Amino acid sequence: MKETIIQFGEGNFLRGFVDLFIHKLNEQGLYDGKVVVVQPIKTGLCDVLNEQNGVYNLYLRGLQNGEAVCEHTRVTSISRAVNPYADFEGFLALAKNPDFRFVISNTTEAGIAFDPSCALSDTPASSFPGKLTQLLYARFQAGLPGFVMLACELIDDNGKELQSCVLRYAQQWKLGEAFYEWVIRENNFCSTLVDRIVTGYPKAEAAALCKELGWEDRLLDTAEPYHLWVIEGDCESELPLRRAGVNVVWTNDVSPYKKRKVRVLNGAHTAMVFPALLCGLKTVGEALRDEQVSAFLNEALFSYILPALGDTEDNRAFAHDVLERFRNPYIQHQLRSIALNSVSKFSVRVLPTMLDCREKDGAFPRPLILSLAALLYFYKTDAPQDDAAAITCIKERTLPEILGDTALWGTDLIELAPEVSKGMEIIEKQGMREAITWALS
């Protein structure tokens, strides 16, 4: 089978997401291509991948339509791995193979960044965009067509940001106008949105699973069954993911899907986290099993978040999927982890819904007001982990000063002071559960 995909990143996520999809395409006879993995940083799993001939086992575990599922796949889509720090020439040789068509990446949120210290003569450039520019320049010099880039990093406009970095390197390294134009004309930098919780190597269960498999798999991977891949562009004819049963959306604009994920999935987490913590709960699963907290979340989600976003059939189905994912018994998602850096999260994930509701209905939704009250109460009385200035502001200033701080929230929220004050007072004097009753009344 030909090698057709270059993949920057060998971590749990890509192996629990893209590499599984390519495996399915090959298994169904819809595609004839394998993945070559490039290690994007000095330390990584290239040696282990090559020792295992690219083969590893993936377990998808969770709930589907209310039923517990566990699906095991022996994934064989990776042909080999290349470490450019140990074999730079082998890395550049990938550019000279005309069979390669796609470049896929997930190099963490910090991976798509321009580092001006990188040089064309580096072996390799330290940044991922620098390495990609080196690869593209070798491709250009070989007189071959460009690539389709599918960037999976969790930043806005990831494809556009990656292209911007490459073009900056082209200018800084003085690679010529012809190469600059070739990058734009012959390469397609697709922005994408990825959605799947990949829980990674199951340390506590690895010995038992390997015994069951009959060999030691050092690349064992686990993930939830749900997945979504939204891609700007349409390469279904070349990469028939939909035909293979992958939940992929080819589109001209990722932004509505990004907005839905932020408002519904992330917004539900942030709206729920402090009421749940102040009820003495520890995990998302516990919160969903708690009748009162679950009712609070459902009210916030289906009475306010969805109507503000657009209560369409697709959005409602997505919201129901989110709740089922939250109930996944295989994922012990700690509420205190979700609570990290919650001031900025609240401003991006929940506050826009509150402002939309006020614009539409003339009032802020009380459940989301209580969510803000719970956040402020927690920050004043507990040990939050956030920007030091935000913590100091909330701990030391009065409520009107906090809500009127536009640097904190991006807008003046002073008009919320009476209702937020009422919520905080109920939490303090009667407890969080009485406050939830007040919010739902």
N, C-alpha and C positions, 0 to 999 in steps of 0.2 A: 504494500500500500504506500502511495506517495506521501511525502511530507508537504503539507500545504499551509500550515498555520504556525506562526511564531508567537510564542506566549511569554511575555515578560511577567514573571511571578510564578512561584511554585507552591504557594501557601495553601492553607486549608480551603479558603473561599473558592478560588478558581477550580480546585480539584473537586469541590462539592457543587459546582455550578457549571461553568462552561465545559470543562473536560468531560463531565457526565453527558452533556448534550451532544458533544461530538461523538462520544461512544455510541449513543442512541442512533445518531445519523448513520454511522458505519454499520451498526448491528442490523439496521433495517434496510441496508443497501441503498440508502438515499444519498450517500456521499462517499467519496473515496479519498480520504485524507487523514493524516495524523498530525499530532501537535509536537513541535519541538519547544521545550521549555528553556527559557533564558533566565539565569539567576540574576536578579537586578541589583543585589548588594553583595558584599564580600562573603558574608556567611549565609548559608542556605542549605537546601536539601538536594542539590544537584547530584551529589555523590550517592545519596540514598536512592534517588529515582533511578539512576543508572544501574545500581546494584540490583534493583528489583525490576529492571527492564521496563520501567515506566508503569508497572502494574500495581494497583492498590485496590483496597476494598472500601466501598462507601455504603453507609447505612442511613437511610432516610427514615426518621422516626417521629411520630406525632399523631395528630388527629386529622381525619378526613371524613367530613360529613358526620362528625360525632363519634366515629369509630377509630380505635387505636390501630395504627398501621406500623409495620416495620419492613422496609424493602431493602434487600441487599443486592448490590451490583459489584461485580468484579470489573473495574474500569480498565480498559486497554487502549485508550485513545492516544496516550503519550508514547512516542517512539523513543525519545532520548532527551537528555538535558545537557545544556552547554553552560559552562561557567566562564564568562568573558574575562574574569580576573585570572583564571588559570590557562585559558586557551582563547586569547583574543583573536587570533587568526581564524580559529574555528567558528567564532562568533561572526566575523565579517564574511566568512564563506557562505553563511546563510543567505546573504544578499545576492549571491551569484546564482542561486538556484531558481530557475524560472517557474517552478511549480508552486512556490510560496505565493499566496494571495492575500491572506489575512494576518494582521498583527493584533493580538489581544493583550490587554494589560490590566493588572491590578497591583499597583505598587504603593498602596496606602494613600490616604488623603494628602500626605506630604510628598508623594512621589512625583506629581506633575508640578515641578517648580524649576525655574530658571536659575542656574548657578553660574555666575559669570566667571568663576575660576576654572571651569571646564575648558579643555582645549581639544582640538581635533587630534592632536598627537598623543593624547592620553590613551592608555591601554588597559582598561577602557576609561571613558569619561565617567565621572562619579555619579552624575545625575541620570535618571532614566531618560528624560528628553535628550540629554547629550548622547547617550548610547544609541538612541533611536536615530538621531541625526547622523551619527557615524555609519549606521546601517543603511540609511537612506542614501547617503552620499556614495557609498560603495555600490548600491543598487543603480544609482544614476550613472556612475562611471562604467558599469557593466552594460549599459544601454538597454536595461529591462524596464518593463512597466512598473508603476508604483503599487502600493498596497491599499487595502481597506483596513483602516485602524478602528478597532472597537475598544474604546477606553472604558474601563469599569471602575475607575477610582471614584470615591464618594465625594465629589465636588461638583458644583454647578458647571454646566457647559464643559465637561471634561474633555471632549474631543476638540472643541475650539481652543481650550487652554493648551492642550498638547500641541496643536498646530502652531499656536503663537510662540511657544517655546522653541520649537524646531526652526521656525523662521528667524527668530532672534539669533539662534546659533549660526544659521546660514549667513547672516549678516556679520556677526562678530568674527566668525572664522574666515570671512571673505571667500566663500565658496562659489561666488559668481552668480550673475543674474540668471543664467540658464538653469542652474540648479534651483534657485529660489522659485522660478516660474514652474519648474517641473514638480516641485513639492506641492504647489497649489493646484496645478493642472492634472497631474497623474495620480494623486493620492486623495483618498476620501477619509477625512478624520471625523468619524461618527461619534456624537455624544450619545451616551446610553445611561439608563437608570437600571440598577440591579436591585433585586429584593429577594433575599433568602437568608434565614438565620443559619449559619454554618457553625456548629458547636465544636467541630474539630476533633482532635485525637481524644478518644474516650479513655483517659488514663485509668480510671477505676475499673473499667470493664475489659481493657485491652488483652489481658492474659487469657481470660475466658473466651473472648472472641477469636483470638489467634489459635487457641487450642481447638476450637470448633472448625476453624479454617484449615488447620493442619500445617500452618507455617507462620512464622513471625513476620507480620506486616507492620513495618515501622512507619507506614504512611496511612494507617487506618484513619478514616474520616467519617464524621457524622454530621447530619443536617436535618432540618425540618422538611416535610414533604412539599410545602408551599414554595413556589418560585415565580418570579416575574422578571422578564428582561425586555425593557423598552429601548428601542434602537432608532435613532434618527437616520432615515434612509430606507431602502428596501433591497436587500440582497437575498430574498427568499429563493430566487431562481438558482443562485449559486450555493446558498447555505439554507436548505429547506427545513428550517427549524420547526415551523408550524406543522408541516407535513409529518414531522417526527413526533408530534405531540407536545412540543415545548411551548410553554406559555410565553410566547414572544409577541411583542407588538412592534410592527414596523410603522413608523410615523414620521411626519415632517417636523414635529415639535414635541420634545420630551417634557417641556415645562408643565403642562396640565397634570401629567402623571406624577411629576415631582411634587407639585402642589398637593395633590391628593395624598401622597405618602406622608408628607410633612404634617398636613392638617389632621389626617385620620389616624395613621399608625403612630407617628411620633407625638401628635397632639393628644391622643388618648393616653399614652404613657405619661406625658407631663401633667395632664389634667388630673390623673388618678394618683400619682405617686405620693404626694404629701398627705392627702386625706387617708390613703392606705397606711402610710408609715405612722401617722398619728393615731390610727386605730390599732397599732401594735402588730401589723402584718410585716412580713419580711420579703416575700417574693410575689411576682406577678400572678403566678398560679394561685397562691393563697388569696390574693385580692379578688380574683375571678370566682373563687369558691365562696367568698364571703358575700352573703345575700345583700347586705346593705351597700357595701362598696361596689358590688357588681351593678346594683340598681342605679347608683350614682353615675357610674361610667356609662351605662346604657342611656340614661337621660341626657348626659352631656353629649354623647355621640350621635344619637338618633334624633334628638329634639333641637340641637343647636349646631353641632359641627357639620353634619351632613346637609341640613337645609342651607347653611351659609355657603358650603362648597358647591352644592347642586345635588339634590336628592334624586339622582338618576338610578336606573336599575344597576348599571355597572358600579357606581360608587357605593350603593347599598350592599351589593355582593362583596365588594372589597372590604367594607366595614365588618360584615359577618365573618369573612375570612380572617380579619385581624383578631376578632374575639376568639375564634377557634385556635389561632396561633398562640394567643396569650394563655390558653388553657393547656398547651402542650405539656404533658407530664414529664417529658424527657428534658425539658429546659427549665433549669432553676435560675430564673432571671432575678437577681437581687434588686429590690427596690432602691436600696442605697446607691447602687451603681447607676440606675436611671436618674437619680437625684443629683448627680454631679453636674455642676455648671448650669443650674436650673434657671438662673435669671435670664441669660441669653436664650436658653431653650424656650422659656415661656414667651419671650418677646417674639420669637420666630414661629413657634408652633401653635400657641393658644391665643395670644393677643389678637392676631389678625381675624380669627373667628369672632372674638368678642366685639371688635370694631365693626365687622360686617353685620353682626346682629343688631348693634345699635343703629347702624345706618338703615337697616331694613325694617326693624321693629320699634325703633325709638328707645330701646332699653338694653342694658347689658344682661346677659343670661346669668341668673343667680348661681347655678352649679359652677360656672367658670369663675364667677366672683369668689366663691368659696375656695376654689382651687388656688387662686391668688392669695387669699387670706391664709390658707394653710401653709403655702410657701413662706410667707412673711413670718408667720408664727414659728415655723420650724427654724428659720434662719435666726430668729431672735432668741430661741430657747435651746437649740441643739448645736451641733458642731457641723455645719454645712461645709462642703468642699466646692469652692467656687473662686472666682477672682477676688483677691483680697479687698479691693476697693468696694466691690459690690457687697461683700459681707459686712464690712465696716459701716457702709452707708445704712444698711438695714438694721444692724444692731444698735447703732448710736443715734440715729435721727428719728424724728417724729414721723407718724404715718403720712401727714400731708407733705412733708419734705421728701419722703421716699417716693410717693406716687407722683409728685410733681417734677421729679428728676428725669428730664428727657434723655439725658445721657444713659440712664439705666434702662429705660423702656423704649426709647425711640420716639416717644410721644408723651404728652402731659396727661396723666391719669388722675388728676386731682378730683375730678367729679366722682370717682369711684370711692372716695374716702369714707362716706357714711356707711355704705353697704359692706365694704371690706372691714371697717372698724367693728361693725355688728357681728360679722362672721368670726373675727378674731376674739371678740369678747365671749361669744358662745363657746368657742373652742377652749378658751382659758377657764371659764367658770363651770361649764356643763360637760365639756368633753367633745371629741371629734364626732362621735356618733350622733349627738344631739344637733351638732352643726349640720351634719348631712341631712337629718330630718328637716331642719329649717330650710336648707337649700332646695329640697325636693317638694316643699309645701307650696 
